[in-house]
Amino acid sequence: MADAEAEPEPEPEPAGEMTAEDVVALVTAMGADQWKNATDHCTEDGVFNPPGSPPMPMGALSGMMEPFRGAFPDWTSAVHGATKNEDGTWEVLTQQLMGAMKADLAAMGPFPPVALADAPEVMKTELKWPVEVGTYTIVDGKISVGAYGGDTRDVEGVEVSEEVTALWNKKGDQSDCGFGALYLMLGADLTPPPEPIDSASGISHTTTSEVRKTLATETEFSRQQRITLVGSMMPLTMRSWNSPVAAL
């Protein structure tokens, strides 16, 4: 009797092709130590687009985290999976585990300082952010773009703080996502602008091309200037019109 035909062996990944495990490891490394060395894992022109905020160089993300490293010393990032999209980008599920606030939070750009004594008690608990859905473009093993639009996903076995999900992205303009959500929970007074931002401003939150286009229009500011103006990452609907970063 003839032997049964053997099952074909799965084709190996092409040489140099990123696997889901590789992407998880890369994004985890970028977020380690509160993004302190994020640029080590990104392309030279890498940009990051938090929910509700304009895109910024990766170095700006690392720099703006400095006040939080003191106020939230236990803040870590978790990566709960990666899936390759048909266009070659990656869908990456990330979660911010803030831990408890343990010290005063210094001012950052137009964001006001928040004293530990004035912070709501909930901020002194182990807060766990929702699992966010990000879109990443990876070039030669490094992150070129990381973009978020406020979308979240339930992941089996992953705990999320109800206090955060109760306010996350409820306004529809992403001003209550990411850092906007954080400052709302801190009870900070973030006065909205008197008029809505023109939707034709070109600032978007999802695609690589839109992020690149936005950065290209900001030729009057060098990358180093954008890094020092860390307030430029403030959610657009929350910027103070008296702040110099409103001109961005």
C-alpha positions as CSV (number, residue, x, y, z in Angstrom):
1,M,0.0,0.0,0.0
2,A,1.4,3.4,-1.0
3,D,2.5,5.7,1.8
4,A,0.1,8.6,2.4
5,E,1.3,11.8,0.8
6,A,3.3,13.8,3.3
7,E,1.9,17.2,4.4
8,P,3.8,20.1,2.7
9,E,6.1,21.9,4.9
10,P,5.2,25.6,5.7
11,E,7.2,28.1,3.7
12,P,9.8,29.9,5.8
13,E,9.6,33.6,6.3
14,P,11.7,35.5,3.6
15,A,15.1,36.6,4.9
16,G,14.8,39.8,6.8
17,E,11.0,39.7,7.0
18,M,9.7,40.9,10.4
19,T,7.5,38.5,12.3
20,A,4.8,39.4,14.7
21,E,7.1,38.4,17.6
22,D,9.8,40.7,16.2
23,V,7.3,43.7,16.0
24,V,6.1,43.0,19.6
25,A,9.7,43.0,20.8
26,L,10.5,46.2,18.8
27,V,7.6,48.2,20.1
28,T,8.2,46.9,23.6
29,A,11.8,48.1,23.4
30,M,10.7,51.5,22.1
31,G,8.4,52.0,25.1
32,A,10.8,50.7,27.7
33,D,11.7,53.1,30.6
34,Q,8.9,55.4,29.6
35,W,10.3,55.9,26.0
36,K,13.6,57.1,27.4
37,N,15.6,55.6,24.5
38,A,12.8,55.5,21.9
39,T,14.9,56.9,19.2
40,D,17.3,53.9,19.4
41,H,14.5,51.8,17.9
42,C,13.3,54.2,15.2
43,T,14.4,55.6,11.9
44,E,16.1,59.0,11.8
45,D,12.9,60.6,10.6
46,G,10.6,58.5,12.7
47,V,7.4,60.1,13.9
48,F,4.8,59.3,16.6
49,N,1.1,60.3,16.5
50,P,-0.6,59.9,19.9
51,P,-4.5,60.0,19.9
52,G,-5.9,63.5,19.7
53,S,-2.5,65.1,19.1
54,P,-0.5,66.1,16.1
55,P,2.4,63.9,14.9
56,M,5.9,64.6,16.3
57,P,9.4,63.4,16.0
58,M,10.2,60.3,18.2
59,G,12.7,62.4,20.1
60,A,9.9,64.7,21.2
61,L,7.9,61.8,22.6
62,S,10.9,60.8,24.7
63,G,11.6,64.3,25.9
64,M,8.0,65.1,26.9
65,M,7.9,62.1,29.1
66,E,10.5,63.5,31.5
67,P,8.0,65.0,33.9
68,F,6.0,61.8,34.0
69,R,9.0,59.7,35.0
70,G,9.1,61.5,38.3
71,A,5.4,61.7,39.0
72,F,4.6,58.2,37.8
73,P,7.8,56.2,38.4
74,D,6.1,52.8,37.9
75,W,4.6,53.6,34.5
76,T,5.3,50.8,32.0
77,S,4.0,49.9,28.5
78,A,2.7,46.5,27.5
79,V,2.3,45.1,24.0
80,H,-0.5,42.6,23.5
81,G,0.1,41.5,20.0
82,A,0.8,42.5,16.4
83,T,-0.9,41.7,13.1
84,K,0.4,42.6,9.6
85,N,-2.0,44.6,7.5
86,E,-2.4,44.0,3.7
87,D,-0.6,47.3,3.0
88,G,2.5,46.1,4.9
89,T,1.9,48.2,8.0
90,W,1.3,46.5,11.4
91,E,-1.6,46.7,13.7
92,V,-0.1,46.7,17.2
93,L,-2.1,46.5,20.5
94,T,-0.5,48.5,23.3
95,Q,-1.5,49.4,26.8
96,Q,-0.2,51.9,29.3
97,L,0.1,50.7,32.9
98,M,0.6,54.0,34.7
99,G,0.9,52.8,38.2
100,A,0.2,55.2,41.0
101,M,1.1,58.9,41.0
102,K,3.8,59.3,43.7
103,A,5.2,62.9,43.2
104,D,4.3,66.3,41.9
105,L,3.9,66.5,38.1
106,A,5.8,69.4,36.7
107,A,4.4,71.7,34.0
108,M,4.9,70.6,30.4
109,G,4.4,73.1,27.6
110,P,0.8,74.4,28.0
111,F,-0.1,71.6,30.4
112,P,-0.3,72.9,34.0
113,P,1.6,71.4,36.9
114,V,-0.3,69.1,39.2
115,A,0.7,68.7,42.8
116,L,0.4,65.3,44.3
117,A,-1.6,66.7,47.2
118,D,-4.1,68.1,44.8
119,A,-4.5,65.0,42.6
120,P,-7.7,63.0,42.9
121,E,-7.2,59.8,45.0
122,V,-7.9,57.6,42.0
123,M,-4.6,58.8,40.5
124,K,-2.8,57.3,43.4
125,T,-4.0,53.9,42.5
126,E,-2.6,51.3,40.0
127,L,-4.4,52.6,36.9
128,K,-4.4,50.5,33.7
129,W,-5.2,52.3,30.4
130,P,-7.3,50.7,27.7
131,V,-5.6,48.5,25.1
132,E,-5.0,50.9,22.2
133,V,-4.9,50.0,18.5
134,G,-1.9,51.5,16.8
135,T,-0.7,51.4,13.2
136,Y,3.0,51.1,12.7
137,T,5.2,51.4,9.7
138,I,8.5,49.5,10.0
139,V,11.5,50.1,7.7
140,D,14.7,48.0,7.9
141,G,13.8,46.7,11.3
142,K,13.1,50.1,12.9
143,I,9.9,52.1,13.5
144,S,9.2,54.8,11.0
145,V,5.7,55.8,12.1
146,G,3.5,54.9,15.1
147,A,0.0,56.3,14.8
148,Y,-3.1,56.1,17.1
149,G,-6.6,57.3,16.6
150,G,-8.3,56.6,19.9
151,D,-9.5,53.1,19.0
152,T,-9.3,50.5,21.7
153,R,-9.9,46.7,21.8
154,D,-10.8,44.2,24.5
155,V,-8.2,41.6,25.0
156,E,-9.0,38.4,26.9
157,G,-7.4,38.3,30.3
158,V,-6.2,42.0,30.2
159,E,-7.4,44.2,33.0
160,V,-8.4,47.8,32.3
161,S,-9.4,50.4,34.9
162,E,-13.1,51.3,34.7
163,E,-12.3,54.9,35.7
164,V,-10.4,55.3,32.5
165,T,-12.8,53.6,30.1
166,A,-15.6,55.6,31.6
167,L,-14.2,58.8,29.9
168,W,-12.1,57.5,27.1
169,N,-13.0,58.9,23.7
170,K,-16.5,59.8,24.7
171,K,-16.5,63.3,23.2
172,G,-15.7,62.1,19.7
173,D,-12.8,64.5,19.1
174,Q,-10.1,62.5,20.8
175,S,-9.5,65.3,23.3
176,D,-10.3,62.7,26.0
177,C,-7.9,60.1,24.8
178,G,-4.2,59.6,25.7
179,F,-2.7,62.5,27.5
180,G,-6.0,64.4,27.3
181,A,-7.6,61.6,29.3
182,L,-4.7,61.7,31.8
183,Y,-5.1,65.4,32.5
184,L,-8.9,65.2,32.7
185,M,-8.5,62.5,35.4
186,L,-5.9,64.7,37.1
187,G,-8.6,67.4,37.3
188,A,-6.4,69.9,35.4
189,D,-8.1,72.9,33.8
190,L,-7.6,72.5,30.1
191,T,-9.7,75.4,28.7
192,P,-10.8,74.6,25.1
193,P,-10.1,77.1,22.3
194,P,-12.9,79.6,21.4
195,E,-13.4,78.1,18.0
196,P,-13.0,74.6,16.6
197,I,-9.8,73.7,14.7
198,D,-10.4,73.8,10.9
199,S,-10.7,70.2,9.8
200,A,-8.7,71.2,6.6
201,S,-5.6,71.7,8.7
202,G,-4.2,68.4,7.4
203,I,-3.6,66.9,10.8
204,S,-4.6,63.2,10.9
205,H,-4.1,60.2,13.1
206,T,-4.0,57.0,11.2
207,T,-2.0,56.8,8.0
208,T,1.7,57.2,7.2
209,S,1.1,59.5,4.3
210,E,-1.1,61.8,6.3
211,V,1.5,62.0,9.1
212,R,4.3,62.7,6.6
213,K,2.2,65.4,4.9
214,T,1.6,67.2,8.2
215,L,5.2,67.3,9.1
216,A,6.2,68.5,5.7
217,T,3.9,71.6,6.0
218,E,5.6,72.7,9.2
219,T,8.8,73.9,7.5
220,E,9.2,77.0,9.7
221,F,10.2,74.8,12.7
222,S,13.2,72.6,12.7
223,R,13.0,69.1,14.3
224,Q,15.0,70.4,17.3
225,Q,12.6,73.3,17.8
226,R,9.7,70.9,17.8
227,I,11.4,68.7,20.4
228,T,11.8,71.7,22.8
229,L,8.2,72.8,22.1
230,V,6.8,69.6,23.8
231,G,3.5,71.3,24.3
232,S,2.8,70.8,20.5
233,M,1.6,67.3,21.4
234,M,-1.3,68.7,23.4
235,P,-4.6,67.5,22.0
236,L,-5.7,70.1,19.4
237,T,-9.0,70.8,21.0
238,M,-7.3,71.6,24.3
239,R,-4.6,74.0,23.2
240,S,-4.6,77.4,24.8
241,W,-4.8,80.1,22.2
242,N,-2.5,82.1,24.4
243,S,0.2,79.5,24.1
244,P,3.0,79.9,21.5
245,V,2.4,76.3,20.5
246,A,-1.1,77.2,19.2
247,A,0.7,78.6,16.2
248,L,1.8,75.1,15.2
